[in-house]
Every structure is written in C-alpha cells, then in structure tokens.
C-alpha cells in the first residue's frame, strides 16, 4: 500500500473571467495526498468548449 499518492478530482465551479464574465466550468484538481489526507494542490486546470486545456490562474472564483 502506498502512503503518498497523486489524486485527480473534477468538480463544477463558477469562475469569473474579465473577458467572458461568469463561467460555469468543470475544474480538475491534481493533489498529492498522504494516507488520504490532501497535502498540496499540484495543478488545477479546466477544459474549454473547444477542447483546449487552460490553467485556472487566469480566472478567479466568484462568490
């Protein structure tokens, strides 16, 4: 059994982009876990309508 694993999870979020406005998108998080406890988010990305993969740093979470 491995203690340190890399886990990928996808969830729906509302993001805000200055050029597009409010955006409902699926965001995939890649996290490093130690025995099931998340330690660090390694990478977060989202897919666009055209199939491109974009980094989530260009959009902010909207509340």
PyMOL Python script that loads the backbone (N, CA, C, O; Angstrom):
from pymol import cmd

cmd.read_pdbstr("""\
ATOM      1  N   UNK A   1       0.836  -1.182   0.000  1.00  0.00           N
ATOM      2  CA  UNK A   1       0.000   0.000   0.000  1.00  0.00           C
ATOM      3  C   UNK A   1       0.886   1.253   0.000  1.00  0.00           C
ATOM      4  O   UNK A   1       1.831   1.363   0.782  1.00  0.00           O
ATOM      5  N   UNK A   2       0.565   2.169  -0.874  1.00  0.00           N
ATOM      6  CA  UNK A   2       1.328   3.409  -0.966  1.00  0.00           C
ATOM      7  C   UNK A   2       0.778   4.432   0.026  1.00  0.00           C
ATOM      8  O   UNK A   2      -0.436   4.556   0.188  1.00  0.00           O
ATOM      9  N   UNK A   3       1.663   5.152   0.679  1.00  0.00           N
ATOM     10  CA  UNK A   3       1.231   6.204   1.589  1.00  0.00           C
ATOM     11  C   UNK A   3       1.035   7.529   0.870  1.00  0.00           C
ATOM     12  O   UNK A   3       0.082   8.256   1.151  1.00  0.00           O
ATOM     13  N   UNK A   4       1.928   7.844  -0.053  1.00  0.00           N
ATOM     14  CA  UNK A   4       1.816   9.090  -0.814  1.00  0.00           C
ATOM     15  C   UNK A   4       1.265   8.753  -2.194  1.00  0.00           C
ATOM     16  O   UNK A   4       1.838   7.943  -2.922  1.00  0.00           O
ATOM     17  N   UNK A   5       0.142   9.385  -2.546  1.00  0.00           N
ATOM     18  CA  UNK A   5      -0.496   9.148  -3.839  1.00  0.00           C
ATOM     19  C   UNK A   5      -0.814  10.485  -4.501  1.00  0.00           C
ATOM     20  O   UNK A   5      -0.851  11.526  -3.845  1.00  0.00           O
ATOM     21  N   UNK A   6      -1.037  10.436  -5.793  1.00  0.00           N
ATOM     22  CA  UNK A   6      -1.479  11.597  -6.556  1.00  0.00           C
ATOM     23  C   UNK A   6      -2.909  11.315  -6.993  1.00  0.00           C
ATOM     24  O   UNK A   6      -3.178  10.307  -7.647  1.00  0.00           O
ATOM     25  N   UNK A   7      -3.828  12.213  -6.627  1.00  0.00           N
ATOM     26  CA  UNK A   7      -5.252  12.014  -6.866  1.00  0.00           C
ATOM     27  C   UNK A   7      -5.756  13.115  -7.778  1.00  0.00           C
ATOM     28  O   UNK A   7      -5.380  14.279  -7.632  1.00  0.00           O
ATOM     29  N   UNK A   8      -6.606  12.742  -8.717  1.00  0.00           N
ATOM     30  CA  UNK A   8      -7.204  13.693  -9.651  1.00  0.00           C
ATOM     31  C   UNK A   8      -8.711  13.708  -9.407  1.00  0.00           C
ATOM     32  O   UNK A   8      -9.359  12.662  -9.449  1.00  0.00           O
ATOM     33  N   UNK A   9      -9.276  14.905  -9.151  1.00  0.00           N
ATOM     34  CA  UNK A   9     -10.714  15.056  -8.931  1.00  0.00           C
ATOM     35  C   UNK A   9     -11.242  16.196  -9.787  1.00  0.00           C
ATOM     36  O   UNK A   9     -10.563  17.203  -9.988  1.00  0.00           O
ATOM     37  N   UNK A  10     -12.452  16.029 -10.284  1.00  0.00           N
ATOM     38  CA  UNK A  10     -13.097  17.040 -11.107  1.00  0.00           C
ATOM     39  C   UNK A  10     -14.386  17.477 -10.431  1.00  0.00           C
ATOM     40  O   UNK A  10     -15.170  16.646  -9.971  1.00  0.00           O
ATOM     41  N   UNK A  11     -14.603  18.798 -10.374  1.00  0.00           N
ATOM     42  CA  UNK A  11     -15.851  19.315  -9.825  1.00  0.00           C
ATOM     43  C   UNK A  11     -16.266  20.565 -10.592  1.00  0.00           C
ATOM     44  O   UNK A  11     -15.444  21.227 -11.224  1.00  0.00           O
ATOM     45  N   UNK A  12     -17.562  20.872 -10.522  1.00  0.00           N
ATOM     46  CA  UNK A  12     -18.094  22.048 -11.212  1.00  0.00           C
ATOM     47  C   UNK A  12     -17.929  23.265 -10.327  1.00  0.00           C
ATOM     48  O   UNK A  12     -18.193  23.212  -9.126  1.00  0.00           O
ATOM     49  N   UNK A  13     -17.484  24.379 -10.932  1.00  0.00           N
ATOM     50  CA  UNK A  13     -17.296  25.626 -10.208  1.00  0.00           C
ATOM     51  C   UNK A  13     -17.777  26.794 -11.045  1.00  0.00           C
ATOM     52  O   UNK A  13     -17.900  26.701 -12.266  1.00  0.00           O
ATOM     53  N   UNK A  14     -18.044  27.892 -10.363  1.00  0.00           N
ATOM     54  CA  UNK A  14     -18.333  29.142 -11.047  1.00  0.00           C
ATOM     55  C   UNK A  14     -17.060  29.968 -11.026  1.00  0.00           C
ATOM     56  O   UNK A  14     -16.508  30.241  -9.961  1.00  0.00           O
ATOM     57  N   UNK A  15     -16.602  30.358 -12.183  1.00  0.00           N
ATOM     58  CA  UNK A  15     -15.397  31.173 -12.310  1.00  0.00           C
ATOM     59  C   UNK A  15     -15.769  32.481 -12.982  1.00  0.00           C
ATOM     60  O   UNK A  15     -16.794  32.565 -13.659  1.00  0.00           O
ATOM     61  N   UNK A  16     -14.953  33.489 -12.804  1.00  0.00           N
ATOM     62  CA  UNK A  16     -15.176  34.786 -13.437  1.00  0.00           C
ATOM     63  C   UNK A  16     -13.952  35.157 -14.238  1.00  0.00           C
ATOM     64  O   UNK A  16     -12.837  35.175 -13.717  1.00  0.00           O
ATOM     65  N   UNK A  17     -14.161  35.451 -15.500  1.00  0.00           N
ATOM     66  CA  UNK A  17     -13.108  35.925 -16.377  1.00  0.00           C
ATOM     67  C   UNK A  17     -13.480  37.330 -16.844  1.00  0.00           C
ATOM     68  O   UNK A  17     -14.629  37.553 -17.225  1.00  0.00           O
ATOM     69  N   UNK A  18     -12.562  38.269 -16.829  1.00  0.00           N
ATOM     70  CA  UNK A  18     -12.901  39.632 -17.248  1.00  0.00           C
ATOM     71  C   UNK A  18     -13.399  39.706 -18.693  1.00  0.00           C
ATOM     72  O   UNK A  18     -14.233  40.554 -19.011  1.00  0.00           O
ATOM     73  N   UNK A  19     -12.908  38.844 -19.558  1.00  0.00           N
ATOM     74  CA  UNK A  19     -13.301  38.896 -20.966  1.00  0.00           C
ATOM     75  C   UNK A  19     -14.618  38.179 -21.231  1.00  0.00           C
ATOM     76  O   UNK A  19     -15.361  38.571 -22.132  1.00  0.00           O
ATOM     77  N   UNK A  20     -14.928  37.111 -20.444  1.00  0.00           N
ATOM     78  CA  UNK A  20     -16.111  36.299 -20.720  1.00  0.00           C
ATOM     79  C   UNK A  20     -17.222  36.477 -19.693  1.00  0.00           C
ATOM     80  O   UNK A  20     -18.365  36.107 -19.960  1.00  0.00           O
ATOM     81  N   UNK A  21     -16.916  37.031 -18.535  1.00  0.00           N
ATOM     82  CA  UNK A  21     -17.913  37.177 -17.487  1.00  0.00           C
ATOM     83  C   UNK A  21     -17.991  35.901 -16.656  1.00  0.00           C
ATOM     84  O   UNK A  21     -16.996  35.194 -16.499  1.00  0.00           O
ATOM     85  N   UNK A  22     -19.177  35.612 -16.127  1.00  0.00           N
ATOM     86  CA  UNK A  22     -19.382  34.440 -15.283  1.00  0.00           C
ATOM     87  C   UNK A  22     -19.333  33.175 -16.123  1.00  0.00           C
ATOM     88  O   UNK A  22     -19.927  33.104 -17.199  1.00  0.00           O
ATOM     89  N   UNK A  23     -18.625  32.188 -15.622  1.00  0.00           N
ATOM     90  CA  UNK A  23     -18.376  30.973 -16.385  1.00  0.00           C
ATOM     91  C   UNK A  23     -18.607  29.770 -15.485  1.00  0.00           C
ATOM     92  O   UNK A  23     -17.985  29.661 -14.428  1.00  0.00           O
ATOM     93  N   UNK A  24     -19.495  28.863 -15.886  1.00  0.00           N
ATOM     94  CA  UNK A  24     -19.704  27.603 -15.179  1.00  0.00           C
ATOM     95  C   UNK A  24     -18.844  26.563 -15.887  1.00  0.00           C
ATOM     96  O   UNK A  24     -19.068  26.273 -17.062  1.00  0.00           O
ATOM     97  N   UNK A  25     -17.863  26.000 -15.187  1.00  0.00           N
ATOM     98  CA  UNK A  25     -16.919  25.106 -15.828  1.00  0.00           C
ATOM     99  C   UNK A  25     -16.541  23.961 -14.904  1.00  0.00           C
ATOM    100  O   UNK A  25     -16.716  24.038 -13.688  1.00  0.00           O
ATOM    101  N   UNK A  26     -16.024  22.907 -15.499  1.00  0.00           N
ATOM    102  CA  UNK A  26     -15.521  21.767 -14.741  1.00  0.00           C
ATOM    103  C   UNK A  26     -14.025  21.962 -14.537  1.00  0.00           C
ATOM    104  O   UNK A  26     -13.272  22.109 -15.500  1.00  0.00           O
ATOM    105  N   UNK A  27     -13.599  21.962 -13.273  1.00  0.00           N
ATOM    106  CA  UNK A  27     -12.204  22.192 -12.920  1.00  0.00           C
ATOM    107  C   UNK A  27     -11.638  20.896 -12.366  1.00  0.00           C
ATOM    108  O   UNK A  27     -12.245  20.270 -11.497  1.00  0.00           O
ATOM    109  N   UNK A  28     -10.478  20.491 -12.865  1.00  0.00           N
ATOM    110  CA  UNK A  28      -9.806  19.282 -12.412  1.00  0.00           C
ATOM    111  C   UNK A  28      -8.635  19.675 -11.534  1.00  0.00           C
ATOM    112  O   UNK A  28      -7.784  20.470 -11.932  1.00  0.00           O
ATOM    113  N   UNK A  29      -8.599  19.113 -10.338  1.00  0.00           N
ATOM    114  CA  UNK A  29      -7.516  19.354  -9.391  1.00  0.00           C
ATOM    115  C   UNK A  29      -6.660  18.107  -9.290  1.00  0.00           C
ATOM    116  O   UNK A  29      -7.185  17.001  -9.161  1.00  0.00           O
ATOM    117  N   UNK A  30      -5.356  18.271  -9.347  1.00  0.00           N
ATOM    118  CA  UNK A  30      -4.410  17.184  -9.122  1.00  0.00           C
ATOM    119  C   UNK A  30      -3.736  17.479  -7.793  1.00  0.00           C
ATOM    120  O   UNK A  30      -3.039  18.484  -7.649  1.00  0.00           O
ATOM    121  N   UNK A  31      -3.952  16.583  -6.810  1.00  0.00           N
ATOM    122  CA  UNK A  31      -3.456  16.818  -5.455  1.00  0.00           C
ATOM    123  C   UNK A  31      -2.574  15.668  -5.007  1.00  0.00           C
ATOM    124  O   UNK A  31      -2.760  14.525  -5.422  1.00  0.00           O
ATOM    125  N   UNK A  32      -1.615  15.985  -4.158  1.00  0.00           N
ATOM    126  CA  UNK A  32      -0.778  14.981  -3.518  1.00  0.00           C
ATOM    127  C   UNK A  32      -1.392  14.680  -2.149  1.00  0.00           C
ATOM    128  O   UNK A  32      -1.674  15.599  -1.381  1.00  0.00           O
ATOM    129  N   UNK A  33      -1.599  13.398  -1.842  1.00  0.00           N
ATOM    130  CA  UNK A  33      -2.207  13.010  -0.582  1.00  0.00           C
ATOM    131  C   UNK A  33      -1.289  12.082   0.201  1.00  0.00           C
ATOM    132  O   UNK A  33      -0.491  11.344  -0.376  1.00  0.00           O
ATOM    133  N   UNK A  34      -1.413  12.130   1.495  1.00  0.00           N
ATOM    134  CA  UNK A  34      -0.684  11.240   2.399  1.00  0.00           C
ATOM    135  C   UNK A  34      -1.734  10.465   3.188  1.00  0.00           C
ATOM    136  O   UNK A  34      -2.381  11.016   4.079  1.00  0.00           O
ATOM    137  N   UNK A  35      -1.900   9.195   2.860  1.00  0.00           N
ATOM    138  CA  UNK A  35      -2.872   8.311   3.511  1.00  0.00           C
ATOM    139  C   UNK A  35      -4.287   8.891   3.437  1.00  0.00           C
ATOM    140  O   UNK A  35      -5.053   8.784   4.395  1.00  0.00           O
ATOM    141  N   UNK A  36      -4.632   9.505   2.304  1.00  0.00           N
ATOM    142  CA  UNK A  36      -5.971  10.045   2.089  1.00  0.00           C
ATOM    143  C   UNK A  36      -6.159  11.486   2.534  1.00  0.00           C
ATOM    144  O   UNK A  36      -7.218  12.062   2.286  1.00  0.00           O
ATOM    145  N   UNK A  37      -5.177  12.083   3.177  1.00  0.00           N
ATOM    146  CA  UNK A  37      -5.262  13.475   3.623  1.00  0.00           C
ATOM    147  C   UNK A  37      -4.547  14.346   2.595  1.00  0.00           C
ATOM    148  O   UNK A  37      -3.355  14.155   2.354  1.00  0.00           O
ATOM    149  N   UNK A  38      -5.262  15.313   1.975  1.00  0.00           N
ATOM    150  CA  UNK A  38      -4.619  16.142   0.947  1.00  0.00           C
ATOM    151  C   UNK A  38      -3.523  17.031   1.532  1.00  0.00           C
ATOM    152  O   UNK A  38      -3.720  17.703   2.545  1.00  0.00           O
ATOM    153  N   UNK A  39      -2.362  17.018   0.869  1.00  0.00           N
ATOM    154  CA  UNK A  39      -1.226  17.823   1.317  1.00  0.00           C
ATOM    155  C   UNK A  39      -1.069  19.091   0.495  1.00  0.00           C
ATOM    156  O   UNK A  39      -0.960  20.185   1.047  1.00  0.00           O
ATOM    157  N   UNK A  40      -1.057  18.945  -0.827  1.00  0.00           N
ATOM    158  CA  UNK A  40      -0.737  20.071  -1.684  1.00  0.00           C
ATOM    159  C   UNK A  40      -1.452  19.913  -3.019  1.00  0.00           C
ATOM    160  O   UNK A  40      -1.549  18.806  -3.549  1.00  0.00           O
ATOM    161  N   UNK A  41      -1.953  21.020  -3.562  1.00  0.00           N
ATOM    162  CA  UNK A  41      -2.518  21.014  -4.902  1.00  0.00           C
ATOM    163  C   UNK A  41      -1.383  21.239  -5.883  1.00  0.00           C
ATOM    164  O   UNK A  41      -0.739  22.288  -5.868  1.00  0.00           O
ATOM    165  N   UNK A  42      -1.141  20.258  -6.733  1.00  0.00           N
ATOM    166  CA  UNK A  42      -0.047  20.351  -7.688  1.00  0.00           C
ATOM    167  C   UNK A  42      -0.436  21.173  -8.909  1.00  0.00           C
ATOM    168  O   UNK A  42       0.365  21.957  -9.416  1.00  0.00           O
ATOM    169  N   UNK A  43      -1.680  20.992  -9.384  1.00  0.00           N
ATOM    170  CA  UNK A  43      -2.086  21.653 -10.611  1.00  0.00           C
ATOM    171  C   UNK A  43      -3.604  21.698 -10.667  1.00  0.00           C
ATOM    172  O   UNK A  43      -4.264  20.757 -10.227  1.00  0.00           O
ATOM    173  N   UNK A  44      -4.166  22.769 -11.195  1.00  0.00           N
ATOM    174  CA  UNK A  44      -5.601  22.892 -11.417  1.00  0.00           C
ATOM    175  C   UNK A  44      -5.794  23.391 -12.838  1.00  0.00           C
ATOM    176  O   UNK A  44      -5.178  24.376 -13.245  1.00  0.00           O
ATOM    177  N   UNK A  45      -6.648  22.712 -13.592  1.00  0.00           N
ATOM    178  CA  UNK A  45      -6.891  23.136 -14.967  1.00  0.00           C
ATOM    179  C   UNK A  45      -8.351  22.947 -15.314  1.00  0.00           C
ATOM    180  O   UNK A  45      -9.084  22.238 -14.624  1.00  0.00           O
ATOM    181  N   UNK A  46      -8.766  23.595 -16.400  1.00  0.00           N
ATOM    182  CA  UNK A  46     -10.143  23.484 -16.864  1.00  0.00           C
ATOM    183  C   UNK A  46     -10.144  23.281 -18.369  1.00  0.00           C
ATOM    184  O   UNK A  46      -9.251  23.750 -19.074  1.00  0.00           O
ATOM    185  N   UNK A  47     -11.138  22.591 -18.839  1.00  0.00           N
ATOM    186  CA  UNK A  47     -11.299  22.388 -20.268  1.00  0.00           C
ATOM    187  C   UNK A  47     -12.234  23.431 -20.841  1.00  0.00           C
ATOM    188  O   UNK A  47     -13.187  23.834 -20.174  1.00  0.00           O
ATOM    189  N   UNK A  48     -11.989  23.876 -22.053  1.00  0.00           N
ATOM    190  CA  UNK A  48     -12.851  24.856 -22.696  1.00  0.00           C
ATOM    191  C   UNK A  48     -13.858  24.143 -23.585  1.00  0.00           C
ATOM    192  O   UNK A  48     -13.817  22.923 -23.745  1.00  0.00           O
ATOM    193  N   UNK A  49     -14.748  24.913 -24.150  1.00  0.00           N
ATOM    194  CA  UNK A  49     -15.768  24.378 -25.045  1.00  0.00           C
ATOM    195  C   UNK A  49     -15.134  23.743 -26.283  1.00  0.00           C
ATOM    196  O   UNK A  49     -15.677  22.790 -26.842  1.00  0.00           O
ATOM    197  N   UNK A  50     -14.002  24.266 -26.706  1.00  0.00           N
ATOM    198  CA  UNK A  50     -13.343  23.780 -27.914  1.00  0.00           C
ATOM    199  C   UNK A  50     -12.348  22.661 -27.645  1.00  0.00           C
ATOM    200  O   UNK A  50     -11.646  22.233 -28.562  1.00  0.00           O
ATOM    201  N   UNK A  51     -12.272  22.172 -26.399  1.00  0.00           N
ATOM    202  CA  UNK A  51     -11.391  21.069 -26.076  1.00  0.00           C
ATOM    203  C   UNK A  51      -9.992  21.471 -25.654  1.00  0.00           C
ATOM    204  O   UNK A  51      -9.147  20.605 -25.426  1.00  0.00           O
ATOM    205  N   UNK A  52      -9.727  22.764 -25.547  1.00  0.00           N
ATOM    206  CA  UNK A  52      -8.423  23.218 -25.095  1.00  0.00           C
ATOM    207  C   UNK A  52      -8.336  23.066 -23.577  1.00  0.00           C
ATOM    208  O   UNK A  52      -9.357  23.062 -22.889  1.00  0.00           O
ATOM    209  N   UNK A  53      -7.132  22.944 -23.065  1.00  0.00           N
ATOM    210  CA  UNK A  53      -6.907  22.874 -21.624  1.00  0.00           C
ATOM    211  C   UNK A  53      -6.244  24.172 -21.194  1.00  0.00           C
ATOM    212  O   UNK A  53      -5.214  24.565 -21.743  1.00  0.00           O
ATOM    213  N   UNK A  54      -6.849  24.845 -20.192  1.00  0.00           N
ATOM    214  CA  UNK A  54      -6.323  26.122 -19.728  1.00  0.00           C
ATOM    215  C   UNK A  54      -6.029  26.045 -18.239  1.00  0.00           C
ATOM    216  O   UNK A  54      -6.689  25.317 -17.497  1.00  0.00           O
ATOM    217  N   UNK A  55      -5.038  26.802 -17.817  1.00  0.00           N
ATOM    218  CA  UNK A  55      -4.691  26.898 -16.413  1.00  0.00           C
ATOM    219  C   UNK A  55      -5.752  27.751 -15.705  1.00  0.00           C
ATOM    220  O   UNK A  55      -6.323  28.656 -16.313  1.00  0.00           O
ATOM    221  N   UNK A  56      -6.012  27.471 -14.450  1.00  0.00           N
ATOM    222  CA  UNK A  56      -7.044  28.190 -13.715  1.00  0.00           C
ATOM    223  C   UNK A  56      -6.563  29.515 -13.135  1.00  0.00           C
ATOM    224  O   UNK A  56      -7.345  30.209 -12.484  1.00  0.00           O
ATOM    225  N   UNK A  57      -5.327  29.880 -13.345  1.00  0.00           N
ATOM    226  CA  UNK A  57      -4.831  31.127 -12.762  1.00  0.00           C
ATOM    227  C   UNK A  57      -5.380  32.361 -13.480  1.00  0.00           C
ATOM    228  O   UNK A  57      -5.323  33.458 -12.924  1.00  0.00           O
ATOM    229  N   UNK A  58      -5.912  32.213 -14.703  1.00  0.00           N
ATOM    230  CA  UNK A  58      -6.447  33.378 -15.406  1.00  0.00           C
ATOM    231  C   UNK A  58      -7.875  33.699 -15.020  1.00  0.00           C
ATOM    232  O   UNK A  58      -8.383  34.749 -15.412  1.00  0.00           O
ATOM    233  N   UNK A  59      -8.543  32.840 -14.269  1.00  0.00           N
ATOM    234  CA  UNK A  59      -9.901  33.088 -13.790  1.00  0.00           C
ATOM    235  C   UNK A  59      -9.895  33.057 -12.274  1.00  0.00           C
ATOM    236  O   UNK A  59      -9.106  32.336 -11.663  1.00  0.00           O
ATOM    237  N   UNK A  60     -10.782  33.846 -11.663  1.00  0.00           N
ATOM    238  CA  UNK A  60     -10.905  33.832 -10.222  1.00  0.00           C
ATOM    239  C   UNK A  60     -12.209  33.144  -9.845  1.00  0.00           C
ATOM    240  O   UNK A  60     -13.140  33.064 -10.647  1.00  0.00           O
ATOM    241  N   UNK A  61     -12.261  32.651  -8.618  1.00  0.00           N
ATOM    242  CA  UNK A  61     -13.510  32.102  -8.103  1.00  0.00           C
ATOM    243  C   UNK A  61     -14.473  33.234  -7.874  1.00  0.00           C
ATOM    244  O   UNK A  61     -14.079  34.281  -7.360  1.00  0.00           O
ATOM    245  N   UNK A  62     -15.723  33.058  -8.241  1.00  0.00           N
ATOM    246  CA  UNK A  62     -16.721  34.079  -7.954  1.00  0.00           C
ATOM    247  C   UNK A  62     -17.603  33.571  -6.819  1.00  0.00           C
ATOM    248  O   UNK A  62     -17.866  32.373  -6.715  1.00  0.00           O
ATOM    249  N   UNK A  63     -18.047  34.473  -5.987  1.00  0.00           N
ATOM    250  CA  UNK A  63     -18.846  34.055  -4.829  1.00  0.00           C
ATOM    251  C   UNK A  63     -20.255  34.515  -4.973  1.00  0.00           C
ATOM    252  O   UNK A  63     -21.081  34.258  -4.097  1.00  0.00           O
TER     253      UNK A  63
END
""", "prot")
cmd.dss("prot")
cmd.show_as("cartoon", "prot")
cmd.util.cbc("prot")
cmd.orient("prot")
